[in-house]
């Protein structure tokens, strides 16, 4: 799959960090999905069998791909390995694939938002729930172990009912952000809206609900009910919210779950929260530092101060060590010896990059952007970073 310059801008600055025979036809036997080729665990779907197959599955992941795409070839063995492991899950988690380049599958791809597979930098993965009635973007890792861990969590109920302290530990242990709803009963508009938002955002956040406030961290009465409490490991430890309108609740969760400054590393590039930042229409500002340099703390302190002043104004602030950001530095035509570097991506995907020599230059750079005095960086050719460079 050849990526056009336009397609590169879709994922833009995030791209440099990314990983970087006979089809098995399904048969129904005893009410279960079977394969003609039992050595393959990824289900091959086409226009002719897609609807019938999905209608039998409460949860399935579908990869829309082009056979010649390099990223598809990288993903294929990982996807197959994950499918093999997940076939033993109780209940089994099915992974499937659709060749979106075939004429007979074009309308199927368009139905799921893929009008031109050739313009996609990577295979597009979708999670289909409730026999295809709920469709979500897959925003997890693309290595076998990461896929398995991510999908096991996604196959859980969209919101976990907490009735014991053991369940509290299971929900909150190992999760950076947890969205918990407290209700007097699990019915009514507020609860249904909470579940609707959970269904939409579950790939990115962990949701739970209970009627017992004492089971939630810092949840001793009197906690008002119904209420949503978002727990997070940065800034304030939790934030409460009482508006259960769907749009308002989703906006609250996205804004409250974001730190003032997001730390970017090679290990968290596939995290749903990072992917959401880079695919949003917000302006992205990225500070690239040599973290081993003693002077980096001064830059970080000033950066935190500026990020706080722009909170809620449509700008997302990220920071990364220059070594971790090697792929991004190359992509921007810069050199790591120029650190500290500031990179900015506008809402219309234009990119700007500039070396800075003092912490005060950070604010100057942003103000120059806001006043339209910065010249965008233009890449002259399609730039993709090889997997071994990531």
C-alpha positions as a Markdown table, in Angstrom:
| # | Residue | x | y | z |
|---|---|---|---|---|
| 1 | Unk | 0.0 | 0.0 | 0.0 |
| 2 | Unk | 1.6 | 3.2 | -1.1 |
| 3 | Unk | 0.9 | 6.1 | 1.2 |
| 4 | Unk | 0.2 | 9.5 | -0.4 |
| 5 | Unk | 1.3 | 12.7 | 1.2 |
| 6 | Unk | -2.3 | 13.4 | 2.1 |
| 7 | Unk | -2.6 | 10.1 | 3.9 |
| 8 | Unk | 0.5 | 10.7 | 5.9 |
| 9 | Unk | -1.1 | 13.7 | 7.5 |
| 10 | Unk | -4.0 | 11.7 | 8.8 |
| 11 | Unk | -1.9 | 10.1 | 11.5 |
| 12 | Unk | 0.9 | 12.7 | 11.0 |
| 13 | Unk | 3.4 | 13.0 | 13.8 |
| 14 | Unk | 2.4 | 9.7 | 15.4 |
| 15 | Unk | 3.3 | 7.6 | 12.4 |
| 16 | Unk | 7.1 | 7.5 | 13.0 |
| 17 | Unk | 6.5 | 5.8 | 16.4 |
| 18 | Unk | 4.2 | 3.1 | 15.1 |
| 19 | Unk | 5.5 | -0.5 | 14.5 |
| 20 | Unk | 7.4 | 1.1 | 13.0 |
| 21 | Unk | -2.1 | -19.6 | 0.7 |
| 22 | Unk | -5.9 | -20.6 | 0.4 |
| 23 | Unk | -8.3 | -18.5 | 2.5 |
| 24 | Unk | -10.0 | -20.4 | 5.3 |
| 25 | Unk | -13.7 | -20.3 | 4.6 |
| 26 | Unk | -16.0 | -20.4 | 7.7 |
| 27 | Unk | -18.6 | -23.1 | 8.2 |
| 28 | Unk | -21.3 | -23.4 | 10.8 |
| 29 | Unk | -21.2 | -26.6 | 12.7 |
| 30 | Unk | -23.1 | -27.2 | 15.9 |
| 31 | Unk | -23.9 | -23.5 | 16.1 |
| 32 | Unk | -20.2 | -22.5 | 16.2 |
| 33 | Unk | -18.0 | -20.9 | 13.6 |
| 34 | Unk | -15.6 | -23.4 | 12.0 |
| 35 | Unk | -12.8 | -23.1 | 9.5 |
| 36 | Unk | -12.1 | -25.3 | 6.5 |
| 37 | Unk | -8.4 | -24.8 | 7.2 |
| 38 | Unk | -8.0 | -25.6 | 10.9 |
| 39 | Unk | -4.4 | -24.4 | 10.9 |
| 40 | Unk | -5.6 | -20.8 | 10.5 |
| 41 | Unk | -7.3 | -19.0 | 13.4 |
| 42 | Unk | -8.1 | -15.6 | 11.6 |
| 43 | Unk | -11.5 | -15.8 | 10.0 |
| 44 | Unk | -11.5 | -14.7 | 6.3 |
| 45 | Unk | -14.7 | -12.7 | 5.6 |
| 46 | Unk | -16.1 | -11.4 | 2.3 |
| 47 | Unk | -19.3 | -9.6 | 1.3 |
| 48 | Unk | -21.0 | -12.9 | 0.9 |
| 49 | Unk | -20.4 | -14.2 | 4.4 |
| 50 | Unk | -19.8 | -11.1 | 6.5 |
| 51 | Unk | -23.3 | -10.3 | 7.7 |
| 52 | Unk | -24.2 | -13.9 | 8.4 |
| 53 | Unk | -21.0 | -14.5 | 10.4 |
| 54 | Unk | -21.1 | -11.2 | 12.4 |
| 55 | Unk | -24.7 | -11.8 | 13.3 |
| 56 | Unk | -23.7 | -14.9 | 15.2 |
| 57 | Unk | -20.9 | -13.2 | 17.3 |
| 58 | Unk | -21.4 | -10.9 | 20.2 |
| 59 | Unk | -17.8 | -9.7 | 19.9 |
| 60 | Unk | -15.5 | -9.8 | 16.9 |
| 61 | Unk | -12.5 | -7.9 | 15.6 |
| 62 | Unk | -12.2 | -7.3 | 11.8 |
| 63 | Unk | -9.0 | -6.2 | 10.0 |
| 64 | Unk | -9.6 | -4.3 | 6.7 |
| 65 | Unk | -6.4 | -4.5 | 4.7 |
| 66 | Unk | -4.6 | -4.4 | 1.4 |
| 67 | Unk | -2.5 | -7.5 | 0.7 |
| 68 | Unk | 0.6 | -5.5 | -0.5 |
| 69 | Unk | 0.7 | -3.2 | 2.5 |
| 70 | Unk | 3.9 | -3.4 | 4.4 |
| 71 | Unk | 2.2 | -2.8 | 7.8 |
| 72 | Unk | -0.3 | -5.5 | 7.0 |
| 73 | Unk | 2.6 | -8.0 | 6.4 |
| 74 | Unk | 4.1 | -7.0 | 9.7 |
| 75 | Unk | 0.8 | -7.4 | 11.5 |
| 76 | Unk | -0.2 | -10.7 | 9.9 |
| 77 | Unk | 1.9 | -13.1 | 12.1 |
| 78 | Unk | 1.1 | -11.1 | 15.2 |
| 79 | Unk | -2.7 | -11.1 | 14.4 |
| 80 | Unk | -2.7 | -14.8 | 13.7 |
| 81 | Unk | -0.8 | -15.6 | 16.9 |
| 82 | Unk | -3.2 | -13.5 | 18.9 |
| 83 | Unk | -6.2 | -15.2 | 17.2 |
| 84 | Unk | -4.7 | -18.6 | 18.1 |
| 85 | Unk | -4.4 | -17.6 | 21.8 |
| 86 | Unk | -7.8 | -15.9 | 21.9 |
| 87 | Unk | -9.6 | -19.0 | 20.4 |
| 88 | Unk | -9.1 | -20.6 | 23.8 |
| 89 | Unk | -10.6 | -17.7 | 25.7 |
| 90 | Unk | -14.0 | -18.4 | 27.4 |
| 91 | Unk | -15.9 | -17.5 | 25.4 |
| 92 | Unk | -13.6 | -17.5 | 22.3 |
| 93 | Unk | -12.7 | -14.1 | 20.9 |
| 94 | Unk | -12.8 | -14.1 | 17.1 |
| 95 | Unk | -10.4 | -12.2 | 14.9 |
| 96 | Unk | -11.3 | -11.8 | 11.3 |
| 97 | Unk | -10.0 | -10.0 | 8.2 |
| 98 | Unk | -11.4 | -8.5 | 5.0 |
| 99 | Unk | -9.4 | -7.8 | 1.8 |
| 100 | Unk | -10.6 | -4.3 | 1.2 |
| 101 | Unk | -9.0 | -4.1 | -2.3 |
| 102 | Unk | -11.3 | -6.7 | -3.8 |
| 103 | Unk | -14.1 | -5.2 | -5.8 |
| 104 | Unk | -16.8 | -7.4 | -4.1 |
| 105 | Unk | -15.7 | -6.1 | -0.7 |
| 106 | Unk | -15.5 | -2.4 | -1.6 |
| 107 | Unk | -19.0 | -1.5 | -0.4 |
| 108 | Unk | -18.4 | -3.5 | 2.8 |
| 109 | Unk | -15.3 | -1.4 | 3.5 |
| 110 | Unk | -17.1 | 1.8 | 2.8 |
| 111 | Unk | -19.9 | 0.8 | 5.3 |
| 112 | Unk | -17.2 | 0.8 | 8.0 |
| 113 | Unk | -15.7 | 4.1 | 7.1 |
| 114 | Unk | -13.0 | 3.0 | 4.7 |
| 115 | Unk | -13.6 | 4.6 | 1.4 |
| 116 | Unk | -10.1 | 4.2 | 0.0 |
| 117 | Unk | -7.9 | 1.5 | 1.6 |
| 118 | Unk | -4.9 | 2.7 | -0.5 |
| 119 | Unk | -4.9 | 6.0 | 1.4 |
| 120 | Unk | -4.6 | 4.2 | 4.8 |
| 121 | Unk | -1.1 | 4.1 | 6.4 |
| 122 | Unk | -2.0 | 0.9 | 8.2 |
| 123 | Unk | -4.7 | -1.8 | 8.2 |
| 124 | Unk | -7.9 | -0.6 | 9.8 |
| 125 | Unk | -9.2 | -2.7 | 12.7 |
| 126 | Unk | -12.7 | -2.5 | 13.9 |
| 127 | Unk | -14.3 | -4.0 | 17.0 |
| 128 | Unk | -17.9 | -5.1 | 16.4 |
| 129 | Unk | -20.1 | -5.7 | 19.4 |
| 130 | Unk | -23.7 | -7.0 | 19.9 |
| 131 | Unk | -23.7 | -8.9 | 16.6 |
| 132 | Unk | -22.4 | -5.9 | 14.7 |
| 133 | Unk | -24.8 | -3.3 | 16.1 |
| 134 | Unk | -22.0 | -1.5 | 17.9 |
| 135 | Unk | -18.9 | -0.6 | 15.9 |
| 136 | Unk | -15.7 | 0.9 | 17.5 |
| 137 | Unk | -12.2 | 1.6 | 16.3 |
| 138 | Unk | -9.5 | -0.7 | 17.6 |
| 139 | Unk | -7.0 | 1.5 | 19.4 |
| 140 | Unk | -4.8 | -1.0 | 21.1 |
| 141 | Unk | -1.3 | -2.5 | 20.5 |
| 142 | Unk | -0.4 | -4.4 | 17.3 |
| 143 | Unk | 1.8 | -7.1 | 18.7 |
| 144 | Unk | 0.4 | -10.5 | 19.6 |
| 145 | Unk | 0.7 | -10.2 | 23.4 |
| 146 | Unk | -0.6 | -6.6 | 23.3 |
| 147 | Unk | -3.6 | -7.6 | 21.2 |
| 148 | Unk | -4.5 | -10.5 | 23.5 |
| 149 | Unk | -4.3 | -8.4 | 26.7 |
| 150 | Unk | -6.2 | -5.5 | 25.1 |
| 151 | Unk | -9.0 | -7.6 | 23.7 |
| 152 | Unk | -9.5 | -9.7 | 26.9 |
| 153 | Unk | -10.3 | -6.4 | 28.6 |
| 154 | Unk | -12.5 | -5.2 | 25.7 |
| 155 | Unk | -14.5 | -8.5 | 25.8 |
| 156 | Unk | -15.5 | -7.8 | 29.4 |
| 157 | Unk | -18.8 | -6.1 | 30.1 |
| 158 | Unk | -18.6 | -2.4 | 29.1 |
| 159 | Unk | -19.0 | -1.5 | 32.8 |
| 160 | Unk | -18.1 | -3.7 | 35.7 |
| 161 | Unk | -20.5 | -4.1 | 38.6 |
| 162 | Unk | -18.6 | -3.6 | 41.8 |
| 163 | Unk | -20.2 | -5.5 | 44.8 |
| 164 | Unk | -17.1 | -6.5 | 46.9 |
| 165 | Unk | -13.7 | -5.1 | 47.8 |
| 166 | Unk | -12.1 | -7.9 | 45.7 |
| 167 | Unk | -13.9 | -6.5 | 42.7 |
| 168 | Unk | -12.8 | -3.0 | 43.6 |
| 169 | Unk | -9.2 | -4.2 | 43.5 |
| 170 | Unk | -9.7 | -6.0 | 40.2 |
| 171 | Unk | -11.2 | -2.9 | 38.6 |
| 172 | Unk | -8.7 | -0.3 | 39.9 |
| 173 | Unk | -5.6 | -2.4 | 39.9 |
| 174 | Unk | -3.3 | -1.6 | 37.0 |
| 175 | Unk | -5.6 | 1.0 | 35.3 |
| 176 | Unk | -4.5 | 4.5 | 35.1 |
| 177 | Unk | -7.9 | 6.0 | 34.5 |
| 178 | Unk | -11.2 | 4.5 | 35.8 |
| 179 | Unk | -14.6 | 6.0 | 35.3 |
| 180 | Unk | -17.0 | 5.0 | 38.1 |
| 181 | Unk | -20.7 | 5.6 | 38.3 |
| 182 | Unk | -22.6 | 5.5 | 41.5 |
| 183 | Unk | -26.4 | 4.9 | 41.2 |
| 184 | Unk | -29.2 | 4.1 | 43.6 |
| 185 | Unk | -30.5 | 1.7 | 41.0 |
| 186 | Unk | -29.3 | 0.4 | 37.6 |
| 187 | Unk | -32.2 | 1.8 | 35.6 |
| 188 | Unk | -33.4 | 5.1 | 34.3 |
| 189 | Unk | -32.0 | 7.7 | 31.9 |
| 190 | Unk | -28.8 | 8.5 | 33.8 |
| 191 | Unk | -27.7 | 4.9 | 34.0 |
| 192 | Unk | -28.6 | 4.1 | 30.4 |
| 193 | Unk | -26.6 | 7.2 | 29.3 |
| 194 | Unk | -23.6 | 6.1 | 31.4 |
| 195 | Unk | -23.7 | 2.7 | 29.7 |
| 196 | Unk | -24.0 | 4.3 | 26.2 |
| 197 | Unk | -20.9 | 6.4 | 26.8 |
| 198 | Unk | -19.1 | 3.3 | 28.2 |
| 199 | Unk | -19.9 | 1.4 | 25.1 |
| 200 | Unk | -18.4 | 4.1 | 23.0 |
| 201 | Unk | -15.3 | 4.8 | 25.0 |
| 202 | Unk | -14.5 | 1.4 | 26.5 |
| 203 | Unk | -11.6 | 0.8 | 24.2 |
| 204 | Unk | -9.9 | 3.8 | 25.9 |
| 205 | Unk | -11.2 | 3.8 | 29.4 |
| 206 | Unk | -12.2 | 1.4 | 32.2 |
| 207 | Unk | -15.8 | 1.8 | 33.4 |
| 208 | Unk | -17.4 | 0.5 | 36.6 |
| 209 | Unk | -20.6 | 1.1 | 38.5 |
| 210 | Unk | -22.0 | 0.4 | 42.0 |
| 211 | Unk | -24.6 | 1.5 | 44.5 |
| 212 | Unk | -22.2 | 1.3 | 47.5 |
| 213 | Unk | -20.1 | 4.4 | 47.8 |
| 214 | Unk | -17.7 | 2.8 | 50.3 |
| 215 | Unk | -16.5 | 0.4 | 47.7 |
| 216 | Unk | -15.0 | 3.2 | 45.7 |
| 217 | Unk | -11.6 | 4.8 | 46.6 |
| 218 | Unk | -12.3 | 8.0 | 48.6 |
| 219 | Unk | -16.0 | 7.1 | 48.3 |
| 220 | Unk | -17.2 | 7.4 | 51.8 |
| 221 | Unk | -20.7 | 9.0 | 52.2 |
| 222 | Unk | -22.0 | 11.5 | 51.7 |
| 223 | Unk | -21.4 | 11.1 | 48.0 |
| 224 | Unk | -24.2 | 12.5 | 46.0 |
| 225 | Unk | -26.1 | 10.0 | 43.7 |
| 226 | Unk | -26.2 | 9.6 | 40.8 |
| 227 | Unk | -22.7 | 10.8 | 40.1 |
| 228 | Unk | -19.7 | 10.0 | 38.0 |
| 229 | Unk | -16.2 | 10.0 | 39.6 |
| 230 | Unk | -13.2 | 9.8 | 37.4 |
| 231 | Unk | -10.0 | 8.5 | 39.1 |
| 232 | Unk | -6.6 | 9.3 | 37.6 |
| 233 | Unk | -2.9 | 9.2 | 38.7 |
| 234 | Unk | -2.0 | 12.8 | 37.8 |
| 235 | Unk | -3.0 | 16.3 | 38.9 |
| 236 | Unk | -6.0 | 15.9 | 41.3 |
| 237 | Unk | -6.6 | 12.2 | 42.1 |
| 238 | Unk | -10.3 | 12.3 | 41.1 |
| 239 | Unk | -13.0 | 14.6 | 39.6 |
| 240 | Unk | -16.7 | 14.4 | 40.1 |
| 241 | Unk | -19.4 | 15.1 | 37.4 |
| 242 | Unk | -23.2 | 15.2 | 37.7 |
| 243 | Unk | -24.3 | 15.9 | 34.1 |
| 244 | Unk | -25.5 | 12.6 | 32.5 |
| 245 | Unk | -26.3 | 14.0 | 29.1 |
| 246 | Unk | -24.3 | 11.8 | 26.7 |
| 247 | Unk | -22.3 | 14.6 | 24.9 |
| 248 | Unk | -21.5 | 16.3 | 28.1 |
| 249 | Unk | -20.4 | 13.1 | 29.8 |
| 250 | Unk | -18.2 | 12.1 | 27.0 |
| 251 | Unk | -16.6 | 15.5 | 26.8 |
| 252 | Unk | -16.0 | 15.5 | 30.6 |
| 253 | Unk | -14.3 | 12.1 | 30.5 |
| 254 | Unk | -12.0 | 13.1 | 27.6 |
| 255 | Unk | -10.9 | 16.4 | 29.2 |
| 256 | Unk | -10.6 | 15.2 | 32.8 |
| 257 | Unk | -8.6 | 12.1 | 31.8 |
| 258 | Unk | -5.9 | 14.1 | 30.1 |
| 259 | Unk | -2.9 | 15.3 | 32.0 |
| 260 | Unk | -1.7 | 18.9 | 31.4 |
| 261 | Unk | 1.4 | 17.4 | 29.8 |
| 262 | Unk | 1.5 | 13.9 | 28.3 |
| 263 | Unk | 4.7 | 11.9 | 28.5 |
| 264 | Unk | 5.4 | 10.3 | 25.1 |
| 265 | Unk | 7.7 | 7.2 | 24.9 |
| 266 | Unk | 8.4 | 4.4 | 22.5 |
| 267 | Unk | 6.4 | 2.0 | 24.8 |
| 268 | Unk | 3.2 | 4.0 | 24.9 |
| 269 | Unk | 2.7 | 4.9 | 21.3 |
| 270 | Unk | -0.1 | 2.4 | 20.8 |
| 271 | Unk | -2.0 | 3.4 | 24.0 |
| 272 | Unk | -5.6 | 4.4 | 23.2 |
| 273 | Unk | -5.1 | 7.8 | 25.0 |
| 274 | Unk | -2.1 | 8.6 | 22.8 |
| 275 | Unk | -3.8 | 7.6 | 19.6 |
| 276 | Unk | -6.8 | 9.7 | 20.5 |
| 277 | Unk | -4.6 | 12.8 | 21.0 |
| 278 | Unk | -2.9 | 12.4 | 17.6 |
| 279 | Unk | -6.2 | 11.7 | 15.8 |
| 280 | Unk | -8.0 | 14.6 | 17.4 |
| 281 | Unk | -8.4 | 18.0 | 15.9 |
| 282 | Unk | -6.6 | 19.7 | 18.8 |
| 283 | Unk | -3.3 | 21.5 | 18.2 |
| 284 | Unk | -0.5 | 19.2 | 19.3 |
| 285 | Unk | 2.7 | 20.8 | 20.9 |
| 286 | Unk | 5.6 | 18.5 | 21.5 |
| 287 | Unk | 8.7 | 19.3 | 23.4 |
| 288 | Unk | 11.7 | 17.1 | 22.6 |
| 289 | Unk | 14.4 | 17.1 | 25.2 |
| 290 | Unk | 17.6 | 15.4 | 26.2 |
| 291 | Unk | 16.2 | 14.2 | 29.5 |
| 292 | Unk | 19.8 | 13.3 | 30.7 |
| 293 | Unk | 20.8 | 17.0 | 30.5 |
| 294 | Unk | 20.7 | 18.7 | 33.8 |
| 295 | Unk | 19.1 | 21.8 | 32.2 |
| 296 | Unk | 16.1 | 19.9 | 31.0 |
| 297 | Unk | 14.2 | 20.4 | 34.3 |
| 298 | Unk | 14.1 | 24.2 | 33.7 |
| 299 | Unk | 12.5 | 23.6 | 30.3 |
| 300 | Unk | 10.0 | 21.1 | 31.8 |
| 301 | Unk | 9.0 | 23.5 | 34.5 |
| 302 | Unk | 8.3 | 26.3 | 32.0 |
| 303 | Unk | 6.5 | 23.9 | 29.7 |
| 304 | Unk | 4.2 | 22.7 | 32.6 |
| 305 | Unk | 3.4 | 26.4 | 33.4 |
| 306 | Unk | 2.5 | 27.2 | 29.8 |
| 307 | Unk | 0.4 | 24.0 | 29.4 |
| 308 | Unk | -1.6 | 25.0 | 32.5 |
| 309 | Unk | -2.3 | 28.4 | 31.0 |
| 310 | Unk | -3.7 | 26.8 | 27.8 |
| 311 | Unk | -5.9 | 24.3 | 29.6 |
| 312 | Unk | -9.3 | 24.0 | 27.8 |
| 313 | Unk | -8.1 | 26.0 | 24.8 |
| 314 | Unk | -7.8 | 23.3 | 22.2 |
| 315 | Unk | -4.1 | 22.6 | 22.7 |
| 316 | Unk | -2.5 | 19.3 | 23.8 |
| 317 | Unk | 1.0 | 19.4 | 25.3 |
| 318 | Unk | 3.3 | 16.4 | 25.1 |
| 319 | Unk | 6.9 | 15.8 | 26.0 |
| 320 | Unk | 9.4 | 13.2 | 25.0 |
| 321 | Unk | 13.1 | 12.3 | 25.3 |
| 322 | Unk | 14.9 | 13.0 | 22.1 |
| 323 | Unk | 16.2 | 9.4 | 21.9 |
| 324 | Unk | 12.7 | 8.0 | 22.1 |
| 325 | Unk | 11.6 | 10.5 | 19.5 |
| 326 | Unk | 14.3 | 9.6 | 17.0 |
| 327 | Unk | 11.7 | 8.6 | 14.4 |
| 328 | Unk | 9.8 | 11.8 | 14.8 |
| 329 | Unk | 12.9 | 13.9 | 14.6 |
| 330 | Unk | 13.9 | 12.3 | 11.3 |
| 331 | Unk | 10.3 | 12.6 | 10.0 |
| 332 | Unk | 10.5 | 16.4 | 10.6 |
| 333 | Unk | 13.9 | 16.7 | 8.8 |
| 334 | Unk | 15.6 | 17.7 | 12.1 |
| 335 | Unk | 18.6 | 16.3 | 14.0 |
| 336 | Unk | 18.6 | 15.1 | 17.6 |
| 337 | Unk | 21.7 | 17.3 | 18.2 |
| 338 | Unk | 19.4 | 20.3 | 17.8 |
| 339 | Unk | 17.6 | 19.5 | 21.0 |
| 340 | Unk | 15.7 | 21.0 | 22.7 |
| 341 | Unk | 13.2 | 21.0 | 19.8 |
| 342 | Unk | 9.6 | 22.2 | 19.7 |
| 343 | Unk | 7.2 | 20.6 | 17.2 |
| 344 | Unk | 3.7 | 21.7 | 16.6 |
| 345 | Unk | 0.9 | 20.2 | 14.5 |
| 346 | Unk | -2.1 | 22.4 | 13.8 |
| 347 | Unk | -5.7 | 21.3 | 13.5 |
| 348 | Unk | -5.4 | 21.1 | 9.7 |
| 349 | Unk | -2.3 | 18.9 | 10.1 |
| 350 | Unk | 0.3 | 21.5 | 9.2 |
| 351 | Unk | 3.6 | 20.9 | 11.0 |
| 352 | Unk | 6.1 | 23.3 | 12.5 |
| 353 | Unk | 9.5 | 22.6 | 14.1 |
| 354 | Unk | 12.1 | 24.8 | 15.7 |
| 355 | Unk | 15.1 | 24.4 | 17.9 |
| 356 | Unk | 14.9 | 26.5 | 21.1 |
| 357 | Unk | 17.7 | 27.8 | 23.2 |
| 358 | Unk | 15.9 | 29.0 | 26.3 |
| 359 | Unk | 12.8 | 28.1 | 28.2 |
| 360 | Unk | 11.2 | 31.4 | 27.3 |
| 361 | Unk | 11.4 | 30.4 | 23.6 |
| 362 | Unk | 8.5 | 28.0 | 24.2 |
| 363 | Unk | 5.9 | 30.7 | 24.8 |
| 364 | Unk | 7.4 | 32.8 | 21.9 |
| 365 | Unk | 7.1 | 29.8 | 19.5 |
| 366 | Unk | 3.4 | 29.3 | 20.4 |
| 367 | Unk | 2.5 | 32.9 | 20.2 |
| 368 | Unk | 4.2 | 33.1 | 16.8 |
| 369 | Unk | 2.1 | 30.2 | 15.7 |
| 370 | Unk | -1.1 | 31.9 | 17.0 |
| 371 | Unk | -0.3 | 35.1 | 15.1 |
| 372 | Unk | 0.4 | 33.2 | 11.9 |
| 373 | Unk | 4.1 | 34.1 | 11.8 |
| 374 | Unk | 5.4 | 30.6 | 11.6 |
| 375 | Unk | 6.3 | 28.9 | 8.3 |
| 376 | Unk | 5.1 | 25.2 | 8.2 |
| 377 | Unk | 7.5 | 22.4 | 7.6 |
| 378 | Unk | 6.9 | 20.8 | 4.2 |
| 379 | Unk | 8.1 | 17.2 | 3.6 |
| 380 | Unk | 9.2 | 16.8 | 0.0 |
| 381 | Unk | 8.6 | 13.1 | -0.2 |
| 382 | Unk | 6.7 | 10.3 | 1.5 |
| 383 | Unk | 8.6 | 9.5 | 4.7 |
| 384 | Unk | 8.1 | 6.3 | 6.5 |
| 385 | Unk | 10.3 | 4.9 | 9.3 |
| 386 | Unk | 11.4 | 1.3 | 9.0 |
| 387 | Unk | 10.5 | -1.0 | 11.8 |
| 388 | Unk | 14.1 | -1.5 | 12.9 |
| 389 | Unk | 14.4 | 2.3 | 13.4 |
| 390 | Unk | 11.6 | 2.5 | 15.9 |
